[in-house]
Amino acid sequence: MVCGYTDMRKSIDGLASIVKQTYDL
């Protein structure tokens, strides 16, 4: 459960960084 939660956080953080780069926030 903890591993899945950590992976989910990583994918969300990765997605957020991609969005930041795309929109140059």
Secondary structure, DSSP 8 states (H G I E B T S, - for coil): -HHHHHHHHHHHHHHHHHHHHHHT-
